[in-house]
């Protein structure tokens, strides 16, 4: 079948817009011949467990799933009793971008907290970490953080350790949404385990889809005491792949080597290039009325545009409003973003803002 879309079209809306990395496609094809036992009893999933131990420690257990929402819902469910609640940032994906799935599919009460940069701190967590033993209040038993955050910022290992220490002192677990975990590793220039297992995180997800996979995510239990029943919950929540070898093969393509890191470094570098070229245009006056709203630490750039410019710019490059009421937008780079894509975007932004 010939392509049904214009393959020359590029965008900055999401790293979900990009295609599949060729090495991942090859890995799927390589896993395709012959028969393998279904539901995870295959050679690829077994090897994935070995690779997971290399990155996250010998005690880590990996559970491949289909998508990020499923990973979050199933992972959190494994950490909570029916009366448990989750403390999260107001911008957290589970609160703002999952269509109510944690509440509706899992019955999880969320306790969101406003934060200026998408990151939680012990002081912020304290706003909702209270009321244990009060039968009228959902019990705050898990802290949810995102690495890198929904606002493109990255937690340092020390910041994560401060959160895990605070939570564990109060017998709360810590769950890390790692949809862009690879981008955080690239930013920190650290192994995956250095800011997850070593920093005291209990359960973390690893995102493959935003980093070159076709559709592959995973839940990793780093401390078995914090999670229970995942082997059952994954099926119960419709996240158990029958032909799991193809999900595991994608994750192996990323993790059994440094492809996850190379892809993330490139995406981060393209975001940094986009920001630096926009800043250069602002400095020389060729770009007008644009201001940045967050630090650019991973592969996302947040900015405000003059009134009306965003819609006109979207005629050439797709991207999302982050806060339409303030004119804030988000631009995301991917493993396959090219420098010429950035150049074309900046040139069009300059043309439109100059005439606005």
BALOBA-1460 file (C-alpha; in Angstrom, 3 decimals):
// residues 356
<rec num="1" residu="x" x="0.000" y="0.000" z="0.000"/>
<rec num="2" residu="x" x="1.293" y="3.439" z="-0.889"/>
<rec num="3" residu="x" x="1.287" y="6.179" z="1.796"/>
<rec num="4" residu="x" x="-2.082" y="7.816" z="2.398"/>
<rec num="5" residu="x" x="-0.516" y="10.979" z="3.825"/>
<rec num="6" residu="x" x="1.865" y="13.674" z="2.665"/>
<rec num="7" residu="x" x="5.183" y="12.444" z="4.038"/>
<rec num="8" residu="x" x="6.728" y="15.881" z="3.677"/>
<rec num="9" residu="x" x="4.468" y="17.410" z="6.351"/>
<rec num="10" residu="x" x="6.252" y="18.095" z="9.646"/>
<rec num="11" residu="x" x="4.894" y="19.301" z="12.951"/>
<rec num="12" residu="x" x="5.712" y="20.259" z="16.519"/>
<rec num="13" residu="x" x="2.514" y="19.152" z="18.239"/>
<rec num="14" residu="x" x="3.670" y="15.942" z="19.900"/>
<rec num="15" residu="x" x="6.335" y="13.268" z="19.821"/>
<rec num="16" residu="x" x="3.390" y="10.923" z="19.171"/>
<rec num="17" residu="x" x="3.171" y="12.411" z="15.656"/>
<rec num="18" residu="x" x="6.489" y="10.911" z="14.603"/>
<rec num="19" residu="x" x="6.849" y="7.567" z="12.899"/>
<rec num="20" residu="x" x="8.549" y="4.428" z="14.163"/>
<rec num="21" residu="x" x="12.320" y="4.262" z="14.332"/>
<rec num="22" residu="x" x="13.688" y="1.902" z="11.643"/>
<rec num="23" residu="x" x="15.495" y="-0.198" z="14.268"/>
<rec num="24" residu="x" x="12.198" y="-0.763" z="16.068"/>
<rec num="25" residu="x" x="10.484" y="-1.824" z="12.854"/>
<rec num="26" residu="x" x="13.356" y="-4.218" z="12.216"/>
<rec num="27" residu="x" x="13.020" y="-5.633" z="15.731"/>
<rec num="28" residu="x" x="9.320" y="-6.324" z="15.170"/>
<rec num="29" residu="x" x="10.077" y="-8.050" z="11.875"/>
<rec num="30" residu="x" x="12.882" y="-10.095" z="13.442"/>
<rec num="31" residu="x" x="10.485" y="-11.325" z="16.140"/>
<rec num="32" residu="x" x="7.838" y="-12.309" z="13.606"/>
<rec num="33" residu="x" x="9.010" y="-15.659" z="12.280"/>
<rec num="34" residu="x" x="7.754" y="-18.894" z="13.806"/>
<rec num="35" residu="x" x="5.698" y="-19.387" z="16.941"/>
<rec num="36" residu="x" x="6.269" y="-18.170" z="20.494"/>
<rec num="37" residu="x" x="4.230" y="-18.787" z="23.625"/>
<rec num="38" residu="x" x="1.668" y="-16.038" z="24.154"/>
<rec num="39" residu="x" x="0.960" y="-13.684" z="27.073"/>
<rec num="40" residu="x" x="4.595" y="-13.017" z="27.917"/>
<rec num="41" residu="x" x="6.039" y="-16.524" z="28.098"/>
<rec num="42" residu="x" x="8.275" y="-15.791" z="25.130"/>
<rec num="43" residu="x" x="12.012" y="-15.352" z="24.642"/>
<rec num="44" residu="x" x="11.748" y="-11.612" z="23.985"/>
<rec num="45" residu="x" x="9.911" y="-10.817" z="27.204"/>
<rec num="46" residu="x" x="12.309" y="-13.016" z="29.161"/>
<rec num="47" residu="x" x="15.293" y="-11.163" z="27.720"/>
<rec num="48" residu="x" x="13.569" y="-7.847" z="28.378"/>
<rec num="49" residu="x" x="13.492" y="-8.746" z="32.077"/>
<rec num="50" residu="x" x="17.274" y="-9.277" z="31.982"/>
<rec num="51" residu="x" x="17.825" y="-5.942" z="30.231"/>
<rec num="52" residu="x" x="15.511" y="-4.226" z="32.710"/>
<rec num="53" residu="x" x="17.681" y="-5.501" z="35.564"/>
<rec num="54" residu="x" x="20.745" y="-3.945" z="33.930"/>
<rec num="55" residu="x" x="19.084" y="-0.516" z="33.854"/>
<rec num="56" residu="x" x="17.022" y="-0.530" z="37.048"/>
<rec num="57" residu="x" x="18.629" y="-3.132" z="39.322"/>
<rec num="58" residu="x" x="18.242" y="-6.848" z="39.930"/>
<rec num="59" residu="x" x="15.066" y="-6.455" z="41.977"/>
<rec num="60" residu="x" x="13.171" y="-4.611" z="39.217"/>
<rec num="61" residu="x" x="10.279" y="-6.374" z="37.531"/>
<rec num="62" residu="x" x="8.964" y="-5.241" z="34.160"/>
<rec num="63" residu="x" x="5.404" y="-5.550" z="32.853"/>
<rec num="64" residu="x" x="4.964" y="-4.508" z="29.194"/>
<rec num="65" residu="x" x="1.665" y="-2.795" z="28.356"/>
<rec num="66" residu="x" x="0.073" y="-1.095" z="25.368"/>
<rec num="67" residu="x" x="-0.077" y="2.602" z="26.236"/>
<rec num="68" residu="x" x="0.795" y="5.270" z="28.775"/>
<rec num="69" residu="x" x="-2.683" y="5.721" z="30.208"/>
<rec num="70" residu="x" x="-2.909" y="1.993" z="30.822"/>
<rec num="71" residu="x" x="0.532" y="1.975" z="32.414"/>
<rec num="72" residu="x" x="-0.461" y="4.768" z="34.786"/>
<rec num="73" residu="x" x="-3.828" y="3.290" z="35.729"/>
<rec num="74" residu="x" x="-2.581" y="-0.254" z="36.258"/>
<rec num="75" residu="x" x="0.594" y="0.827" z="38.046"/>
<rec num="76" residu="x" x="-1.279" y="3.103" z="40.445"/>
<rec num="77" residu="x" x="-3.950" y="0.484" z="41.075"/>
<rec num="78" residu="x" x="-1.266" y="-1.943" z="42.195"/>
<rec num="79" residu="x" x="-0.136" y="0.537" z="44.855"/>
<rec num="80" residu="x" x="-3.504" y="1.474" z="46.338"/>
<rec num="81" residu="x" x="-6.337" y="0.018" z="48.390"/>
<rec num="82" residu="x" x="-9.866" y="1.008" z="47.406"/>
<rec num="83" residu="x" x="-9.770" y="3.969" z="49.787"/>
<rec num="84" residu="x" x="-6.425" y="5.298" z="48.568"/>
<rec num="85" residu="x" x="-5.790" y="8.648" z="46.888"/>
<rec num="86" residu="x" x="-2.960" y="10.009" z="44.734"/>
<rec num="87" residu="x" x="-1.245" y="13.363" z="45.253"/>
<rec num="88" residu="x" x="-0.203" y="14.859" z="41.920"/>
<rec num="89" residu="x" x="0.520" y="18.156" z="40.202"/>
<rec num="90" residu="x" x="-2.455" y="19.939" z="38.690"/>
<rec num="91" residu="x" x="-0.746" y="19.605" z="35.304"/>
<rec num="92" residu="x" x="-0.190" y="15.852" z="35.792"/>
<rec num="93" residu="x" x="-1.157" y="13.692" z="32.848"/>
<rec num="94" residu="x" x="-3.419" y="11.545" z="35.023"/>
<rec num="95" residu="x" x="-5.333" y="14.664" z="36.039"/>
<rec num="96" residu="x" x="-5.352" y="16.767" z="32.868"/>
<rec num="97" residu="x" x="-4.949" y="14.451" z="29.889"/>
<rec num="98" residu="x" x="-6.365" y="10.993" z="30.503"/>
<rec num="99" residu="x" x="-10.081" y="11.644" z="30.147"/>
<rec num="100" residu="x" x="-10.841" y="10.716" z="33.733"/>
<rec num="101" residu="x" x="-9.454" y="7.185" z="33.275"/>
<rec num="102" residu="x" x="-7.865" y="6.954" z="36.760"/>
<rec num="103" residu="x" x="-11.162" y="7.985" z="38.346"/>
<rec num="104" residu="x" x="-13.564" y="6.136" z="36.044"/>
<rec num="105" residu="x" x="-11.610" y="2.992" z="35.159"/>
<rec num="106" residu="x" x="-9.842" y="2.552" z="38.487"/>
<rec num="107" residu="x" x="-11.858" y="4.529" z="41.024"/>
<rec num="108" residu="x" x="-8.765" y="6.460" z="42.121"/>
<rec num="109" residu="x" x="-9.233" y="9.778" z="43.902"/>
<rec num="110" residu="x" x="-6.751" y="12.401" z="42.687"/>
<rec num="111" residu="x" x="-5.538" y="15.238" z="44.901"/>
<rec num="112" residu="x" x="-4.071" y="17.811" z="42.465"/>
<rec num="113" residu="x" x="-1.742" y="20.615" z="43.540"/>
<rec num="114" residu="x" x="-0.920" y="23.795" z="41.619"/>
<rec num="115" residu="x" x="2.758" y="24.073" z="40.766"/>
<rec num="116" residu="x" x="4.499" y="26.711" z="38.636"/>
<rec num="117" residu="x" x="6.821" y="24.379" z="36.735"/>
<rec num="118" residu="x" x="5.053" y="21.027" z="36.714"/>
<rec num="119" residu="x" x="7.211" y="19.671" z="39.534"/>
<rec num="120" residu="x" x="6.214" y="18.737" z="43.076"/>
<rec num="121" residu="x" x="8.240" y="19.381" z="46.219"/>
<rec num="122" residu="x" x="7.764" y="18.102" z="49.774"/>
<rec num="123" residu="x" x="6.275" y="21.468" z="50.759"/>
<rec num="124" residu="x" x="3.748" y="21.267" z="47.938"/>
<rec num="125" residu="x" x="2.910" y="17.643" z="48.662"/>
<rec num="126" residu="x" x="2.198" y="18.629" z="52.274"/>
<rec num="127" residu="x" x="-0.818" y="20.618" z="51.025"/>
<rec num="128" residu="x" x="-2.656" y="17.330" z="50.430"/>
<rec num="129" residu="x" x="-0.641" y="14.814" z="52.475"/>
<rec num="130" residu="x" x="-2.821" y="14.833" z="55.591"/>
<rec num="131" residu="x" x="-5.949" y="13.294" z="57.094"/>
<rec num="132" residu="x" x="-4.736" y="9.756" z="57.614"/>
<rec num="133" residu="x" x="-7.215" y="7.903" z="59.789"/>
<rec num="134" residu="x" x="-10.042" y="10.317" z="58.941"/>
<rec num="135" residu="x" x="-12.824" y="8.148" z="57.568"/>
<rec num="136" residu="x" x="-14.288" y="11.138" z="55.696"/>
<rec num="137" residu="x" x="-11.173" y="11.720" z="53.598"/>
<rec num="138" residu="x" x="-9.685" y="9.593" z="50.826"/>
<rec num="139" residu="x" x="-6.352" y="8.496" z="52.203"/>
<rec num="140" residu="x" x="-3.311" y="10.047" z="50.456"/>
<rec num="141" residu="x" x="-1.137" y="6.976" z="49.927"/>
<rec num="142" residu="x" x="0.795" y="7.631" z="46.702"/>
<rec num="143" residu="x" x="2.704" y="10.601" z="45.300"/>
<rec num="144" residu="x" x="2.705" y="10.766" z="41.500"/>
<rec num="145" residu="x" x="5.465" y="12.663" z="39.683"/>
<rec num="146" residu="x" x="6.305" y="12.890" z="35.973"/>
<rec num="147" residu="x" x="9.842" y="12.725" z="34.574"/>
<rec num="148" residu="x" x="10.245" y="14.796" z="32.475"/>
<rec num="149" residu="x" x="7.247" y="16.819" z="33.618"/>
<rec num="150" residu="x" x="4.277" y="17.861" z="31.525"/>
<rec num="151" residu="x" x="5.827" y="21.345" z="31.375"/>
<rec num="152" residu="x" x="9.106" y="20.029" z="29.990"/>
<rec num="153" residu="x" x="11.066" y="20.376" z="33.225"/>
<rec num="154" residu="x" x="13.269" y="17.679" z="34.725"/>
<rec num="155" residu="x" x="13.645" y="16.537" z="38.319"/>
<rec num="156" residu="x" x="17.204" y="16.107" z="39.597"/>
<rec num="157" residu="x" x="18.027" y="12.956" z="41.588"/>
<rec num="158" residu="x" x="18.246" y="15.071" z="44.750"/>
<rec num="159" residu="x" x="14.785" y="16.519" z="44.130"/>
<rec num="160" residu="x" x="13.377" y="13.034" z="43.636"/>
<rec num="161" residu="x" x="15.119" y="11.738" z="46.757"/>
<rec num="162" residu="x" x="13.627" y="14.593" z="48.785"/>
<rec num="163" residu="x" x="10.158" y="13.546" z="47.595"/>
<rec num="164" residu="x" x="10.661" y="9.833" z="48.199"/>
<rec num="165" residu="x" x="12.082" y="10.443" z="51.675"/>
<rec num="166" residu="x" x="9.132" y="12.684" z="52.542"/>
<rec num="167" residu="x" x="6.623" y="10.172" z="51.189"/>
<rec num="168" residu="x" x="8.184" y="7.083" z="52.726"/>
<rec num="169" residu="x" x="8.392" y="8.735" z="56.138"/>
<rec num="170" residu="x" x="4.588" y="8.976" z="55.901"/>
<rec num="171" residu="x" x="4.173" y="5.451" z="54.521"/>
<rec num="172" residu="x" x="3.268" y="6.757" z="51.078"/>
<rec num="173" residu="x" x="4.508" y="5.212" z="47.866"/>
<rec num="174" residu="x" x="6.064" y="7.135" z="44.971"/>
<rec num="175" residu="x" x="4.996" y="6.524" z="41.379"/>
<rec num="176" residu="x" x="6.925" y="8.068" z="38.482"/>
<rec num="177" residu="x" x="5.253" y="8.538" z="35.116"/>
<rec num="178" residu="x" x="8.119" y="7.986" z="32.701"/>
<rec num="179" residu="x" x="6.405" y="8.635" z="29.385"/>
<rec num="180" residu="x" x="9.488" y="10.741" z="28.574"/>
<rec num="181" residu="x" x="11.911" y="9.044" z="30.950"/>
<rec num="182" residu="x" x="14.493" y="8.761" z="28.183"/>
<rec num="183" residu="x" x="14.438" y="12.525" z="27.634"/>
<rec num="184" residu="x" x="15.121" y="13.040" z="31.327"/>
<rec num="185" residu="x" x="18.040" y="10.601" z="31.185"/>
<rec num="186" residu="x" x="19.443" y="12.508" z="28.226"/>
<rec num="187" residu="x" x="19.078" y="15.830" z="30.026"/>
<rec num="188" residu="x" x="20.630" y="14.570" z="33.265"/>
<rec num="189" residu="x" x="23.278" y="12.498" z="31.460"/>
<rec num="190" residu="x" x="22.642" y="9.730" z="33.972"/>
<rec num="191" residu="x" x="21.683" y="6.048" z="33.801"/>
<rec num="192" residu="x" x="17.974" y="5.345" z="34.182"/>
<rec num="193" residu="x" x="18.474" y="3.754" z="37.582"/>
<rec num="194" residu="x" x="20.286" y="6.781" z="39.009"/>
<rec num="195" residu="x" x="17.117" y="8.874" z="39.273"/>
<rec num="196" residu="x" x="14.590" y="6.061" z="39.753"/>
<rec num="197" residu="x" x="15.773" y="3.046" z="41.757"/>
<rec num="198" residu="x" x="18.676" y="4.818" z="43.433"/>
<rec num="199" residu="x" x="16.469" y="7.805" z="44.278"/>
<rec num="200" residu="x" x="13.878" y="5.673" z="46.076"/>
<rec num="201" residu="x" x="11.089" y="5.527" z="43.462"/>
<rec num="202" residu="x" x="8.782" y="2.557" z="44.024"/>
<rec num="203" residu="x" x="7.091" y="2.139" z="40.647"/>
<rec num="204" residu="x" x="8.032" y="3.799" z="37.347"/>
<rec num="205" residu="x" x="6.742" y="3.578" z="33.814"/>
<rec num="206" residu="x" x="8.992" y="3.529" z="30.768"/>
<rec num="207" residu="x" x="7.624" y="5.200" z="27.660"/>
<rec num="208" residu="x" x="8.582" y="3.813" z="24.289"/>
<rec num="209" residu="x" x="5.906" y="5.261" z="22.042"/>
<rec num="210" residu="x" x="7.078" y="8.878" z="22.300"/>
<rec num="211" residu="x" x="10.662" y="7.772" z="21.688"/>
<rec num="212" residu="x" x="10.420" y="5.773" z="18.481"/>
<rec num="213" residu="x" x="8.263" y="2.742" z="19.272"/>
<rec num="214" residu="x" x="5.075" y="1.748" z="17.471"/>
<rec num="215" residu="x" x="3.099" y="1.241" z="20.682"/>
<rec num="216" residu="x" x="5.051" y="-0.040" z="23.641"/>
<rec num="217" residu="x" x="5.129" y="1.051" z="27.276"/>
<rec num="218" residu="x" x="6.074" y="-0.738" z="30.464"/>
<rec num="219" residu="x" x="5.439" y="-0.669" z="34.204"/>
<rec num="220" residu="x" x="8.514" y="-1.338" z="36.324"/>
<rec num="221" residu="x" x="8.150" y="-2.337" z="39.948"/>
<rec num="222" residu="x" x="11.336" y="-1.241" z="41.689"/>
<rec num="223" residu="x" x="10.217" y="-2.058" z="45.247"/>
<rec num="224" residu="x" x="7.911" y="-5.062" z="45.454"/>
<rec num="225" residu="x" x="6.650" y="-3.937" z="48.863"/>
<rec num="226" residu="x" x="4.921" y="-0.960" z="47.250"/>
<rec num="227" residu="x" x="3.021" y="-2.854" z="44.555"/>
<rec num="228" residu="x" x="0.774" y="-5.891" z="44.599"/>
<rec num="229" residu="x" x="-1.175" y="-7.911" z="42.083"/>
<rec num="230" residu="x" x="0.149" y="-6.429" z="38.857"/>
<rec num="231" residu="x" x="0.130" y="-9.833" z="37.218"/>
<rec num="232" residu="x" x="-3.649" y="-9.892" z="37.680"/>
<rec num="233" residu="x" x="-4.395" y="-6.200" z="37.305"/>
<rec num="234" residu="x" x="-2.744" y="-5.987" z="33.898"/>
<rec num="235" residu="x" x="-5.277" y="-8.499" z="32.519"/>
<rec num="236" residu="x" x="-8.140" y="-7.047" z="34.548"/>
<rec num="237" residu="x" x="-7.478" y="-3.600" z="33.044"/>
<rec num="238" residu="x" x="-7.141" y="-4.904" z="29.465"/>
<rec num="239" residu="x" x="-3.393" y="-4.217" z="29.168"/>
<rec num="240" residu="x" x="-2.139" y="-7.800" z="28.746"/>
<rec num="241" residu="x" x="-0.869" y="-8.401" z="25.214"/>
<rec num="242" residu="x" x="-1.466" y="-11.871" z="23.827"/>
<rec num="243" residu="x" x="1.385" y="-11.506" z="21.308"/>
<rec num="244" residu="x" x="3.588" y="-9.800" z="23.865"/>
<rec num="245" residu="x" x="6.789" y="-10.645" z="22.022"/>
<rec num="246" residu="x" x="6.084" y="-7.750" z="19.650"/>
<rec num="247" residu="x" x="5.689" y="-5.246" z="22.494"/>
<rec num="248" residu="x" x="8.797" y="-6.583" z="24.216"/>
<rec num="249" residu="x" x="10.793" y="-6.572" z="20.984"/>
<rec num="250" residu="x" x="10.140" y="-2.826" z="20.622"/>
<rec num="251" residu="x" x="11.297" y="-2.138" z="24.174"/>
<rec num="252" residu="x" x="14.358" y="-4.303" z="23.593"/>
<rec num="253" residu="x" x="15.217" y="-2.307" z="20.488"/>
<rec num="254" residu="x" x="15.273" y="0.822" z="22.642"/>
<rec num="255" residu="x" x="16.820" y="-0.522" z="25.856"/>
<rec num="256" residu="x" x="19.187" y="-3.318" z="24.794"/>
<rec num="257" residu="x" x="21.750" y="-0.748" z="23.715"/>
<rec num="258" residu="x" x="21.534" y="3.023" z="23.710"/>
<rec num="259" residu="x" x="18.845" y="3.733" z="21.106"/>
<rec num="260" residu="x" x="16.521" y="5.119" z="23.792"/>
<rec num="261" residu="x" x="19.233" y="7.603" z="24.736"/>
<rec num="262" residu="x" x="20.273" y="8.543" z="21.209"/>
<rec num="263" residu="x" x="16.678" y="9.219" z="20.220"/>
<rec num="264" residu="x" x="16.046" y="11.302" z="23.334"/>
<rec num="265" residu="x" x="19.271" y="13.272" z="22.990"/>
<rec num="266" residu="x" x="18.338" y="14.187" z="19.456"/>
<rec num="267" residu="x" x="14.806" y="15.263" z="20.416"/>
<rec num="268" residu="x" x="16.168" y="17.343" z="23.292"/>
<rec num="269" residu="x" x="18.803" y="18.907" z="21.051"/>
<rec num="270" residu="x" x="16.174" y="19.891" z="18.489"/>
<rec num="271" residu="x" x="14.077" y="21.551" z="21.208"/>
<rec num="272" residu="x" x="17.140" y="23.435" z="22.429"/>
<rec num="273" residu="x" x="17.881" y="24.472" z="18.835"/>
<rec num="274" residu="x" x="14.306" y="25.659" z="18.342"/>
<rec num="275" residu="x" x="14.441" y="27.749" z="21.483"/>
<rec num="276" residu="x" x="17.880" y="29.207" z="20.738"/>
<rec num="277" residu="x" x="16.876" y="30.218" z="17.201"/>
<rec num="278" residu="x" x="13.673" y="31.789" z="18.452"/>
<rec num="279" residu="x" x="15.649" y="33.653" z="21.108"/>
<rec num="280" residu="x" x="18.097" y="34.862" z="18.471"/>
<rec num="281" residu="x" x="15.187" y="36.169" z="16.424"/>
<rec num="282" residu="x" x="13.737" y="37.928" z="19.460"/>
<rec num="283" residu="x" x="17.140" y="39.509" z="20.147"/>
<rec num="284" residu="x" x="17.618" y="40.815" z="16.617"/>
<rec num="285" residu="x" x="14.009" y="41.952" z="16.267"/>
<rec num="286" residu="x" x="12.996" y="39.566" z="13.505"/>
<rec num="287" residu="x" x="10.626" y="37.775" z="15.899"/>
<rec num="288" residu="x" x="8.290" y="39.959" z="17.898"/>
<rec num="289" residu="x" x="5.957" y="39.468" z="20.844"/>
<rec num="290" residu="x" x="7.103" y="35.946" z="21.745"/>
<rec num="291" residu="x" x="8.018" y="35.067" z="25.311"/>
<rec num="292" residu="x" x="8.942" y="31.740" z="26.883"/>
<rec num="293" residu="x" x="7.008" y="30.472" z="29.876"/>
<rec num="294" residu="x" x="9.078" y="27.496" z="31.065"/>
<rec num="295" residu="x" x="12.668" y="26.330" z="31.053"/>
<rec num="296" residu="x" x="13.455" y="24.074" z="28.106"/>
<rec num="297" residu="x" x="15.053" y="21.043" z="29.734"/>
<rec num="298" residu="x" x="13.831" y="18.133" z="27.611"/>
<rec num="299" residu="x" x="12.096" y="18.051" z="24.231"/>
<rec num="300" residu="x" x="9.303" y="20.589" z="24.784"/>
<rec num="301" residu="x" x="9.245" y="24.373" z="24.421"/>
<rec num="302" residu="x" x="6.513" y="26.484" z="26.023"/>
<rec num="303" residu="x" x="5.866" y="30.033" z="24.836"/>
<rec num="304" residu="x" x="3.285" y="32.758" z="24.409"/>
<rec num="305" residu="x" x="2.540" y="34.209" z="20.988"/>
<rec num="306" residu="x" x="0.886" y="37.458" z="19.931"/>
<rec num="307" residu="x" x="-2.877" y="37.270" z="19.436"/>
<rec num="308" residu="x" x="-3.870" y="35.439" z="16.266"/>
<rec num="309" residu="x" x="-0.378" y="34.223" z="15.399"/>
<rec num="310" residu="x" x="-0.787" y="30.664" z="16.689"/>
<rec num="311" residu="x" x="-3.668" y="29.827" z="14.365"/>
<rec num="312" residu="x" x="-1.847" y="31.268" z="11.353"/>
<rec num="313" residu="x" x="1.358" y="29.428" z="12.226"/>
<rec num="314" residu="x" x="-0.626" y="26.198" z="12.557"/>
<rec num="315" residu="x" x="-1.558" y="26.473" z="8.888"/>
<rec num="316" residu="x" x="2.017" y="25.344" z="8.182"/>
<rec num="317" residu="x" x="3.032" y="23.502" z="11.355"/>
<rec num="318" residu="x" x="0.692" y="21.622" z="13.668"/>
<rec num="319" residu="x" x="1.055" y="22.295" z="17.415"/>
<rec num="320" residu="x" x="-1.232" y="22.592" z="20.430"/>
<rec num="321" residu="x" x="-2.442" y="25.418" z="22.608"/>
<rec num="322" residu="x" x="-1.412" y="24.799" z="26.195"/>
<rec num="323" residu="x" x="-3.483" y="27.615" z="27.683"/>
<rec num="324" residu="x" x="-5.603" y="29.335" z="25.070"/>
<rec num="325" residu="x" x="-6.708" y="31.991" z="27.555"/>
<rec num="326" residu="x" x="-3.145" y="33.330" z="27.833"/>
<rec num="327" residu="x" x="-1.878" y="32.471" z="24.363"/>
<rec num="328" residu="x" x="0.514" y="29.840" z="25.734"/>
<rec num="329" residu="x" x="1.471" y="27.081" z="23.314"/>
<rec num="330" residu="x" x="3.636" y="23.963" z="23.362"/>
<rec num="331" residu="x" x="6.120" y="22.864" z="20.725"/>
<rec num="332" residu="x" x="7.504" y="19.319" z="20.947"/>
<rec num="333" residu="x" x="10.443" y="17.811" z="19.085"/>
<rec num="334" residu="x" x="10.873" y="14.137" z="18.251"/>
<rec num="335" residu="x" x="13.612" y="11.656" z="17.472"/>
<rec num="336" residu="x" x="13.083" y="12.416" z="13.785"/>
<rec num="337" residu="x" x="12.848" y="16.236" z="13.964"/>
<rec num="338" residu="x" x="15.360" y="17.768" z="11.552"/>
<rec num="339" residu="x" x="17.275" y="21.012" z="11.846"/>
<rec num="340" residu="x" x="15.688" y="22.131" z="8.586"/>
<rec num="341" residu="x" x="12.260" y="21.611" z="10.201"/>
<rec num="342" residu="x" x="13.329" y="23.964" z="12.973"/>
<rec num="343" residu="x" x="14.675" y="26.505" z="10.476"/>
<rec num="344" residu="x" x="11.429" y="26.491" z="8.501"/>
<rec num="345" residu="x" x="9.349" y="26.854" z="11.659"/>
<rec num="346" residu="x" x="11.405" y="29.777" z="12.972"/>
<rec num="347" residu="x" x="11.305" y="31.525" z="9.590"/>
<rec num="348" residu="x" x="7.528" y="31.269" z="9.437"/>
<rec num="349" residu="x" x="7.225" y="32.448" z="13.072"/>
<rec num="350" residu="x" x="9.384" y="35.465" z="12.172"/>
<rec num="351" residu="x" x="7.251" y="36.293" z="9.148"/>
<rec num="352" residu="x" x="3.981" y="36.067" z="11.050"/>
<rec num="353" residu="x" x="5.043" y="37.884" z="14.215"/>
<rec num="354" residu="x" x="6.597" y="40.704" z="12.213"/>
<rec num="355" residu="x" x="3.310" y="41.307" z="10.429"/>
<rec num="356" residu="x" x="1.082" y="40.786" z="13.489"/>
